[in-house]
């Protein structure tokens, strides 16, 4: 499934803007969150803030994000990754959000920094897999783009 734009958590955005967060050098893990998660881009900054809403059961586990890259776009740059896959076939409980955490899958710690999240079902509800494929891809223009307006 293709998604809309990713929302960056405020601390990640600040680290990105100050140069403290170096893309594409950071290791990212993708986690799936249920529909009870109430996103707060200003207050959530650590994995422990989202962990209570992480999926469990079925074939679910956090997965590593590959192909992290930044590419130029008109007036700025866009952030891309390879499609993120949980496999085929898999059984996954209903998920509403995909979040990226700075850390290694299987070794995520409570204090690992959050990066961003995407609403997988913006019209409400959730998505799931029942003995089928489950993968999430960035939009063709990337997960997000940072651009500056041109000077008149």
C-alpha positions in Angstrom: 0.0 0.0 0.0 1.1 3.5 -0.8 0.7 6.1 1.9 0.3 9.8 2.4 3.0 12.1 3.9 4.9 11.2 7.0 4.6 13.5 10.0 7.9 14.1 11.8 8.0 14.1 15.5 9.2 17.6 16.6 12.4 16.4 18.3 13.4 14.5 15.2 12.6 17.5 13.0 14.7 19.7 15.2 17.7 17.3 15.1 17.3 17.1 11.3 17.3 20.9 11.0 20.4 21.3 13.3 22.3 18.6 11.5 22.4 16.4 14.6 20.4 13.7 12.7 22.3 12.6 9.7 20.1 11.0 7.0 20.7 8.5 5.5 23.2 7.3 8.1 20.6 6.6 10.8 19.3 3.1 11.4 15.5 2.9 11.4 12.9 0.3 12.4 9.3 0.3 11.4 6.6 -0.5 14.0 2.9 -0.8 13.6 0.5 0.9 16.0 -3.2 0.2 16.7 -6.1 2.6 16.3 -5.9 3.7 20.0 -2.7 5.5 19.5 -3.1 9.3 19.9 -0.3 10.9 18.0 1.4 13.9 19.6 4.3 15.2 17.5 5.3 17.7 20.1 5.4 15.5 23.3 6.2 12.1 21.9 10.0 11.6 21.4 10.9 8.2 22.7 9.9 4.6 21.8 8.4 4.3 25.2 5.8 6.9 24.3 4.3 4.7 21.5 5.2 1.2 22.7 1.9 0.7 24.6 0.1 0.9 21.3 2.4 -1.3 19.3 0.8 -4.4 17.7 1.4 -7.8 19.1 0.3 -11.3 17.9 0.2 -13.1 14.7 3.4 -12.7 12.6 4.0 -9.1 13.7 7.4 -7.9 14.7 9.3 -4.6 14.1 11.2 -4.7 10.8 14.4 -2.9 9.7 14.0 -0.1 7.1 16.3 -0.4 4.1 17.2 1.9 1.3 17.1 5.1 3.4 18.0 8.0 1.2 17.6 11.7 0.5 17.1 12.8 -3.0 17.0 16.3 -4.5 13.7 17.8 -5.5 12.9 21.3 -6.8 13.9 23.7 -4.1 14.8 21.1 -1.5 15.1 17.4 -0.8 12.8 14.4 -0.2 13.2 11.4 2.1 12.7 7.9 0.7 13.1 4.3 1.8 12.5 1.0 0.1 9.0 -0.4 0.6 8.7 -1.8 4.2 7.5 -5.4 4.2 6.3 -7.7 7.0 6.1 -10.6 4.5 3.8 -12.7 2.4 1.9 -14.5 3.6 1.5 -13.1 7.1 -1.3 -12.6 9.7 -1.2 -9.1 11.2 -3.7 -7.6 13.6 -5.4 -4.4 12.6 -3.0 -1.5 12.4 -3.7 2.2 12.0 -0.2 3.8 12.0 3.3 3.0 10.9 6.0 4.7 13.0 9.7 4.9 12.4 12.0 4.5 15.4 15.8 5.2 15.4 17.1 1.8 16.4 17.5 -1.8 15.4 14.5 -4.2 15.1 14.5 -6.8 17.8 16.7 -4.5 19.9 14.5 -1.4 20.4 14.9 0.3 23.7 12.5 2.5 25.6 14.8 5.5 25.1 15.2 5.1 21.3 14.2 8.3 19.5 11.1 8.5 17.4 11.4 9.7 13.8 8.0 10.0 12.2 4.6 8.3 11.6 2.1 7.7 8.8 -1.6 7.2 9.2 -2.3 4.0 7.2 -6.1 4.5 7.2 -6.7 8.2 7.1 -10.5 7.7 6.6 -10.6 5.7 9.9 -10.6 2.0 10.7 -7.5 0.0 10.2 -5.6 -2.3 7.8 -4.6 -5.9 8.4 -3.3 -9.0 6.8 -4.9 -12.4 6.9 -2.5 -14.9 5.2 -1.6 -12.2 2.6 1.1 -9.7 1.8 1.6 -6.7 4.0 4.0 -3.9 2.9 3.9 -0.1 3.1 5.6 2.1 0.4 6.4 5.8 0.5 4.4 7.9 -2.0 6.2 8.6 -5.3 7.3 11.9 -4.0 8.8 10.3 -0.8 7.7 10.0 2.8 8.2 13.8 3.1 10.0 16.7 1.4 11.7 19.7 2.8 11.6 22.7 0.5 12.2 26.4 0.7 10.1 28.9 -1.2 11.9 30.6 -4.0 12.8 34.3 -3.7 10.6 36.6 -5.8 
